[in-house]
Amino acid sequence: MVMAVPTAAGKTLTALMAILKRVLTGQGKALYMVPLRALASEKYEEFAGLESLGLKVALSTGDYDSSDPWLAKYDVIVATNEKVDSLIRHGASWLEEVAVAVADEVHLLGDATRGPTLEVVLAKLKKLCREAQFLALSATIRNASEIASWLNAELVESSWRPVPLRMGVFLEGRIYFKDGSVVEASLPKGVDPVSGLASQTVRGGGQALVFTNTRQSSLTYAERVKSQLAPWISREERKALKELADEVLSEGEVNRVSQRLAGCIRGGVAFHHAGLLASHRRLVEKAFRSFKLKVVCATPTLAAGVNLPARRVILQDYRRYDPGLGYSPIPTLEFHQMAGRAGRPQFDEYGEAVLVAKTKPEMEALMENYIHAQPERIWSKLASEPALRSHVLSYIASLPSASEEDLMGFISHTFYSHQYGPATAHPSLRRALSFLEREGFIASTSAGYVATMLGLRVSQLYIDPLSAVIMREGLAAKPSATPLGYLQLVCSTPDVPKVYLRRGDRKRLEPMLSKEASGMLMPPPDPDEDPYGFEEYLASFKTASILHDWIEELPEDQIIERHGVGPGDIYSLSQTAKWLVYSARELCRVLGLNSHLQPLYVLEERLKVGCREELLALTRLEGIGRVRARNLYNAGFRSLEDLAKASLAQLTSVPTIGLETAKKILKQLGKLS
């Protein structure tokens, strides 16, 4: 079944009923797939109540190099699409027991980054779990019937919402709604429309979500709204908000981002974007749901992730900046995703989604392109070469051999084939096969294509084959490199998102690169002969420099100031780089490049916690991060043996080591019962 209905209209409840029917009657397991880790965590918490019915619920989102056999013991498994894809690649036997598979946010089939994986996973699961029931949950989209036809599923479409939605455009003190009504929304003189509409909502007893087009704008508008809300925050609320702000400052290292977030929270407002620590984002989401926070100013990543409804949703700007392309209007579907957050069931009689216009012609354009417009059709992105080369390798690696006819048969089961016909994918397929064969990932035999040892391992590692080519070339070029050299290599792969250059970065980075050149595995292109290539290299070097600063224990605040990133970016980059460094080490095993194994292992361990090598033993203790480990080391506790000899008094004399932490250390070392 494909359900294309508005937000909060019962999609999850329907999926839950299907899960309970299949699992409680002993027909098999339930698999609930989502596009984002944050959404996986939310669904896992939501389904935790099923344990009262005797069902075991598991969450699986990381470690792409495992079949996770432990999941066989669970009845309901919540996982990201990428994790399910990796489980299929590793031949997880319990997948054959899946009796109901739910694909949430299936409209992301049209997303160039995540869509191809979702499409291939659904195609593979339909073949692997032939008796399973499939549910695809979608926002309201134009061609939901096409997705239902592809999945051979019944289509359920509805525009009903538990809370009616009014969409409109604000212009010069009035909101012009879709139904033709006009509502006065006059604002105090000198107050901008976005913050004014948000604070107006709070004065009326509601909450507001403001979607901004940049991280800086989310912070700017949060601080503007805060200045207007002071009279509307009670003494009791201020006390609760202060406790919440203190909790923010106790999570992770204190830095300028966490301090400004805490400052906003004290005033009943927060900003929310991917640059925040995940723990801070969760705190903000929880506080908004519990009405502690009145307004959240967020980038659109919030609309694509967790469910966070509010009485009024305000869109600060309908344009988005794309590096290399400049500003362009957001898709209508994305606007509808944000607008769908308006209206909180059980608390609001209606929800409002408001765009802001500066002129009448702009208002008319917004009415035509967003308020009255249908969302765009969803189109498959599977034929893009990066997506196809990875999934074709995965398919070949899963079989003893695969002929071109087998591959076309696999393509014929995809949404791409359903839309365009399988023959249209043939040129892209040929290019992907040519690349994979040329680079040694597959070999052509009389029986068909077979995966080589290298190709099999790359498929299992869940990395782009092009990433493997880049790392192989770099690692084969030299027997050793500096940590920064290894980091630059992995950061030059398509699997690591680049942190692009800001004004002034080039002047700062070029002397650094010149100084570190001998430790690089890959030399930079000549800036005169290949200016674009040099710019790309410098961006990967900047990304590597962020990670190098992290493992050299620079305080987060210095990294944020130096590179213009957020603490969440540092963590996300370090986790991605850690996986690529692990993958590089595994490639070295296959290729016999043994001189790199030990330095890559040490680098991987350092990336886990962001410290120098001498602290690694200390950071293996639970509750000891890089700051506490450095304080212990500087106090003379340089090994676990040193700590085992310490008394509670000696440990608590170390900065950041309180009594409970000291007890925890000694308990782990078996020195305290």
PATOR-917453 format. One record per residue (C-alpha): x, y, z. Coordinates in steps of 0.001 Angstrom, whole numbers, padded with zeros to 6 digits, always signed. Example, Ala and Ser with C-alpha at 12.3 -4.5 7.8 and 13.67 -1.06 7.14 Angstrom:
# residues 2
+012300-004500+007800
+013670-001060+007140
END
This chain:
# residues 673
+000000+000000+000000
+001141+003563-000770
-000228+006249+001568
+000048+009814+000301
-001549+011956+002977
-000657+015162+004851
+001533+015323+007943
-000087+014048+011172
-002950+012412+009246
-002306+008868+010478
+000474+007391+008331
+002494+006081+011289
-000640+004726+012985
-001546+002784+009843
+001962+001366+009629
+001819+000427+013312
-001427-001486+012796
+000116-003437+009917
+003206-004169+012023
+001164-005429+014971
-001046-007629+012789
+001900-009331+011088
+004234-009629+014061
+001754-010563+016787
+000290-013317+014599
+003765-014825+014220
+004131-014165+010501
+007596-012635+010869
+009510-009458+011595
+008761-005819+010825
+011285-003522+009147
+010702+000231+009398
+012958+002252+007080
+013619+005983+007287
+015968+008351+005416
+017687+010015+008389
+019290+008889+011642
+017397+011547+013596
+014105+010228+012253
+015196+006659+013059
+015836+007658+016680
+012444+009373+016853
+010617+006313+015491
+012556+003984+017778
+011455+005994+020822
+007904+006056+019458
+007856+002264+019025
+009501+001538+022394
+006009+001139+023856
+005578-002049+021824
+007809-003791+024348
+004810-003809+026725
+003181-006198+024230
+006162-008507+024431
+007774-007278+021205
+011486-006511+021045
+012365-003287+019208
+015825-002513+017826
+017493+000498+016223
+020214+000029+013598
+021796+002998+011818
+025604+002666+011863
+028469+000280+011041
+028020-000516+007364
+030534-003390+007499
+028417-005913+009381
+025376-008135+008877
+024327-007371+012479
+023300-010947+013373
+022097-009675+016768
+019081-008153+015000
+017734-011680+014431
+016526-011643+018052
+014256-008622+017497
+010699-008355+016206
+010654-004743+015005
+013763-003187+013470
+014021+000539+012763
+016836+001397+010355
+017981+003958+007815
+017688+003089+004126
+021492+003023+003832
+021792+000604+006730
+019233-001745+005170
+021144-001584+001890
+024371-002528+003686
+022602-005400+005493
+021417-006753+002132
+024981-006475+000780
+026273-008466+003760
+023622-011156+003311
+021821-010703+006644
+019855-013954+006812
+017112-012596+009081
+015891-010278+006289
+014105-013278+004784
+011910-013309+007916
+010566-009792+007250
+006768-009979+006977
+006081-006249+006729
+008381-003537+005405
+007575+000146+005847
+009336+002831+003795
+008782+006231+005393
+009188+009479+003430
+009058+007559+000138
+008715+010809-001819
+012497+011086-001301
+012775+008738-004287
+013224+011997-006167
+016161+013150-004050
+019436+012930-005980
+021426+011965-002868
+019158+009538-000994
+016635+008543-003652
+018662+005913-005559
+019430+003951-002383
+015776+003921-001318
+014765+002811-004814
+017285-000040-004961
+016481-001184-001407
+012774-001439-002228
+013527-003314-005464
+015821-005767-003636
+013448-006299-000710
+010538-007050-003037
+012633-009855-004538
+014060-011034-001199
+010843-010895+000852
+008275-012096-001679
+005514-012719+000884
+006025-009487+002802
+003534-006657+002951
+004996-003324+001788
+003825+000068+002999
+005199+003249+001474
+004390+006433+003381
+004540+009685+001482
+003720+013341+001671
+001068+014536-000755
+002733+014344-004176
+001488+014640-007740
+002397+011165-009024
+001749+008953-006004
-000215+006650-008330
+002960+006052-010350
+004854+004927-007241
+001926+002665-006284
+001903+001164-009768
+005657+000463-009549
+005253-001278-006186
+002107-003067-007383
+000395-001559-004372
-002964-000086-003492
-002945+003715-003357
-004539+005623-000497
-004684+009368-001106
-006314+011961+001100
-006103+015690+001744
-007697+015381+005198
-005763+016806+008116
-006662+016551+011817
-005921+020275+012031
-007016+022413+009036
-004177+024208+007242
-004377+027790+006008
-001596+028832+003628
-000984+032429+002729
+001400+035288+001988
+002169+038226+004299
+002445+041672+002706
+002410+045068+004402
+000552+044097+007574
-001887+041611+006045
-001941+037879+005360
-003599+036904+002070
-004821+033320+002361
-005421+030683-000298
-009205+030766+000218
-009297+034485-000630
-009643+035730+002940
-007440+038545+004209
-006426+038847+007872
-004948+041930+009498
-001530+041174+010985
-000138+044609+011737
+003268+044659+013388
+004993+047235+015606
+007005+049845+013751
+010589+048777+013057
+009884+045051+013571
+010686+042801+010613
+007806+040594+009350
+009413+037257+010208
+010183+037891+013874
+007031+039998+014195
+004762+037195+012960
+006514+034717+015251
+006150+036859+018384
+002559+037669+017397
+001813+033925+017458
+003254+033596+020956
+001183+036526+022215
-001851+034626+020945
-000900+031573+023007
+000675+029520+020206
+004084+028388+019053
+005875+029280+015834
+008384+027584+013549
+010500+029897+011412
+012277+028304+008453
+015332+030228+007302
+017576+029660+004288
+020925+029797+006142
+022302+028826+009532
+023273+032418+010273
+019722+033561+009531
+018313+031007+011971
+020501+032476+014711
+019771+036085+013710
+015997+035633+013747
+016077+033629+016979
+017824+036530+018708
+015386+039035+017190
+012376+037054+018403
+013948+036664+021844
+014122+040443+022258
+010370+040680+021580
+009226+037833+023849
+010555+039082+027201
+007152+040405+028465
+005463+037119+027570
+007709+034766+029569
+006546+034080+033146
+008860+033684+036144
+008153+029952+036288
+008912+029605+032593
+012176+031510+032987
+013271+029103+035692
+012572+026069+033485
+014313+027754+030531
+017391+028505+032639
+017624+024816+033591
+017329+023891+029915
+020059+026387+028982
+022325+024954+031697
+021694+021486+030254
+022825+022714+026832
+026058+024048+028324
+026685+020757+030146
+026494+018739+026894
+029865+018673+025136
+032446+021462+025106
+031237+024980+025800
+031747+027119+022693
+030344+030244+021067
+027562+028283+019355
+026367+026546+022529
+026596+029816+024472
+024446+031673+021947
+021981+028769+021867
+021765+028816+025672
+021256+032588+025577
+018343+032236+023148
+016816+029396+025160
+016741+031545+028299
+014424+033832+026343
+012107+031026+025165
+013548+030747+021651
+016060+028426+019940
+017780+027988+016612
+018165+024570+015012
+020458+023447+012197
+022895+020683+011245
+025815+022627+012738
+024507+021961+016256
+025438+018858+018195
+022826+016134+017799
+022249+016197+021579
+021506+019939+021395
+019090+019444+018498
+017264+016763+020489
+017049+019054+023531
+015544+021808+021397
+013026+019424+019800
+011976+017968+023158
+011619+021408+024750
+009483+022665+021851
+007197+019632+022059
+006757+020187+025798
+005911+023900+025220
+008991+025159+027078
+010214+026863+023915
+007864+029250+022149
+009681+029655+018838
+012278+027638+016922
+014134+029174+013966
+015450+026342+011803
+016968+025518+008467
+014874+023245+006176
+016701+020120+007413
+014180+020152+010273
+011265+019841+007823
+012908+016810+006209
+013543+015148+009552
+011687+014951+012838
+008035+015812+013331
+007761+019156+015122
+004361+020831+014655
+003530+024450+015548
+000513+026742+015224
+002217+028981+012681
+005001+028180+010224
+006800+031178+008713
+009095+030895+005708
+011750+033603+005892
+012969+033153+002309
+011806+030922-000528
+015256+030958-002141
+018253+028809-001314
+021927+029345-002025
+023720+026561-003867
+027531+026837-004190
+028373+027398-007835
+024754+028097-008825
+023770+031022-006610
+020236+031561-005267
+017294+029658-006714
+013677+029059-005588
+012999+025993-003475
+010770+023247-004943
+007039+023479-004267
+007180+020055-002581
+009711+021376-000073
+007438+024311+000766
+004542+021908+001327
+006755+019801+003603
+007477+022857+005740
+003866+024069+005606
+002728+020626+006738
+004268+021310+010159
+001578+023936+010835
-001149+022977+013269
-000587+020981+016423
-003164+018201+016918
-005151+018485+020184
-003872+022015+020800
-004619+024146+017714
-007933+024666+015915
-006012+025416+012722
-002481+025851+011477
-001027+028670+009404
+001828+028534+006897
+002962+032001+005836
+005378+033197+003169
+006701+036751+003352
+006583+039088+000334
+008062+042559-000058
+006030+043681-003077
+002671+042914-004656
+004221+041260-007762
+006271+039031-005447
+003139+038150-003485
+001336+037186-006692
+004286+035018-007756
+004355+033270-004359
+000614+032639-004579
+000995+031097-008016
+004192+029085-007446
+003620+027847-003885
+000213+028517-002336
-001923+027390-005306
+000656+025098-006927
+000739+021319-006717
+003976+019638-005577
+006262+018510-008370
+006253+014996-009794
+008801+012605-008300
+011413+011449-010820
+013914+008639-010288
+017570+009680-010004
+018978+006161-010263
+020571+006672-013695
+023099+009167-012348
+026546+007655-012776
+027664+007888-009103
+024511+006067-007978
+024575+003468-010709
+028240+002449-010368
+027771+001739-006656
+024528-000212-006984
+025655-002139-010070
+028785-003256-008204
+026619-004261-005252
+024352-006341-007480
+027255-008120-009192
+028960-008745-005830
+025797-010428-004522
+025872-013118-007233
+028366-015798-008393
+028205-014070-011793
+025916-011595-013534
+025339-011248-017262
+024338-007975-018858
+020858-009467-019231
+020779-010128-015460
+021724-006517-014836
+019045-005241-017191
+016604-007534-015389
+017613-005914-012094
+017170-002440-013624
+013751-003445-014942
+012461-003769-011355
+013404-000198-010417
+011280+002928-010345
+013597+004370-013005
+012656+001590-015410
+008985+002013-014523
+009165+005685-015496
+011526+005669-018458
+011696+002031-019602
+014716-000249-018959
+016360+000445-022344
+016964+004097-021465
+019317+003021-018642
+021526+001011-020996
+024042+003796-021867
+024519+004669-018185
+024806+000986-017302
+027475+000460-019968
+029488+003432-018611
+029216+002074-015068
+030344-001415-016157
+033223+000034-018152
+034394+002039-015133
+034112-000921-012744
+035975-003270-015106
+038685-000732-015928
+039380-000079-012251
+039505-003759-011311
+036267-004050-009310
+034723-006572-011686
+036035-008981-014320
+034345-010239-017459
+034152-014042-017777
+032337-016474-020046
+029616-016752-017375
+029238-012994-017059
+030616-010310-014788
+032108-011356-011434
+033244-009171-008566
+036961-009242-007786
+038201-009405-004186
+038638-005630-004349
+035155-005109-005749
+033548-007374-003155
+035265-005549-000307
+034361-002108-001679
+030721-003172-001942
+030760-004473+001644
+032419-001288+002925
+029534+000708+001446
+031716+003351-000161
+031585+004873-003621
+033848+002871-005980
+035352+006214-007056
+036374+006793-003423
+038158+003443-003485
+039990+004432-006690
+041143+007736-005181
+042325+006101-001965
+044049+003244-003809
+046009+005674-005983
+047080+007760-003001
+048031+004837-000773
+049998+003161-003572
+051925+006372-004306
+053879+006441-001016
+054636+003979+001796
+053652+006475+004500
+052131+009889+005152
+051448+012314+007962
+048031+012176+009672
+047120+015333+007737
+048169+013595+004518
+045893+010619+005188
+043055+012973+006108
+043469+014985+002912
+043281+011769+000912
+039990+010591+002440
+038577+014135+002286
+039198+014213-001470
+036726+011336-001971
+033067+011881-002951
+031982+010166+000293
+033223+013058+002451
+031292+016333+002095
+033654+019238+001391
+033754+022346+003540
+034030+024954+000828
+036401+027874+000908
+035408+031190+002428
+036832+034571+001626
+040355+034680+003024
+040735+030882+003302
+042986+030615+000279
+045448+033134+001674
+045581+031162+004942
+045608+027641+003503
+048126+027939+000660
+051150+028542+002965
+049971+025644+005165
+049725+023370+002140
+053184+024371+000974
+054590+023577+004418
+052824+020192+004651
+053348+019141+000999
+055931+016435+001750
+053458+014607+004013
+050644+014506+001440
+049893+011297-000449
+048546+013130-003481
+050236+016311-004777
+048006+019307-005530
+047287+020260-009168
+049108+023266-010595
+046910+026317-009825
+047696+027893-013205
+047145+024811-015357
+044140+023470-013427
+042608+026256-011287
+039355+024335-010697
+041230+021190-009644
+043434+023232-007315
+040348+024849-005763
+038854+021391-005149
+042134+020172-003642
+042285+023212-001367
+038689+022530-000214
+039634+018946+000664
+042738+020261+002447
+040563+022667+004461
+038223+019802+005397
+041240+017720+006420
+042597+020669+008444
+039376+020807+010462
+039765+017137+011316
+043471+017556+012041
+042733+020413+014446
+040156+018139+016097
+042573+015239+016676
+045277+017681+017807
+042877+018707+020585
+042237+022292+019577
+039241+023553+021554
+036029+023422+019559
+035662+027178+019841
+038962+027725+018036
+037983+025280+015281
+034627+027040+014878
+036299+030447+014630
+039123+029327+012327
+037048+027334+009840
+033513+028703+010090
+031882+025397+011015
+029597+024294+013837
+030220+021663+016536
+027761+019359+014765
+029804+019672+011579
+032968+018666+013435
+031289+015576+014857
+029640+014598+011556
+032877+015062+009613
+034884+013078+012151
+032426+010156+011990
+032441+010088+008189
+036235+010408+008045
+036596+007643+010635
+034639+005296+008359
+036701+006268+005310
+039963+005770+007235
+038717+002344+008311
+037808+001631+004686
+041263+002768+003538
+042823+000332+006003
+040638-002506+004705
+041646-001666+001125
+045298-001826+002185
+044707-005377+003430
+043297-006409+000041
+046000-004576-001918
+048925-005650+000269
+049858-002076+001225
+050790-003119+004747
+052959-000121+005657
+049800+001978+006040
+047897-000383+008364
+049186+000789+011743
+049123+004567+011114
+045602+004284+009694
+044473+002292+012745
+045847+004951+015110
+044235+007715+013049
+040872+005953+013156
+041070+005699+016955
+042039+009366+017254
+039080+010432+015107
+036682+008642+017466
+037393+011045+020316
+039432+013895+018845
+042715+013484+020711
+046426+012873+020323
+047750+009344+020409
+048976+009469+024001
+045401+009855+025316
+043859+006889+023518
+044170+004456+026440
+042517+006911+028841
+039627+007690+026482
+038671+004012+026364
+037191+004480+029829
+033481+005254+029828
+032844+008889+030701
+036344+010048+029765
+036389+012233+026690
+039269+014190+025294
+039043+017095+027785
+038984+014921+030905
+041647+012635+029445
+043968+015599+028831
+043417+016887+032366
+044215+013446+033811
+047299+013129+031610
+048571+016563+032603
+048047+015640+036266
+050393+012664+035854
+047853+009889+035201
+049241+008767+031858
+048040+005179+031742
+045338+002926+033144
+047948+001558+035560
+048521+005080+036913
+044784+005538+037420
+044454+002174+039164
+046943+003373+041807
+045067+006647+042443
+042813+007446+045378
+039450+009188+045098
+040964+012319+046603
+043767+012375+044035
+041345+011963+041139
+038861+014582+042333
+041696+017107+042587
+041951+016983+038782
+039877+019662+036963
+036568+018339+035466
+036851+015079+037499
+034051+015109+040056
+033383+012516+042730
+030975+010460+040598
+033376+010440+037634
+036267+009407+039911
+034217+006539+041340
+033249+005460+037829
+036924+005372+036800
+037955+003214+039741
+034972+000880+039315
+035915+000257+035672
+039451-000561+036798
+038176-002977+039434
+039451-000839+042313
+036077+000091+043735
+033063-002126+044245
END
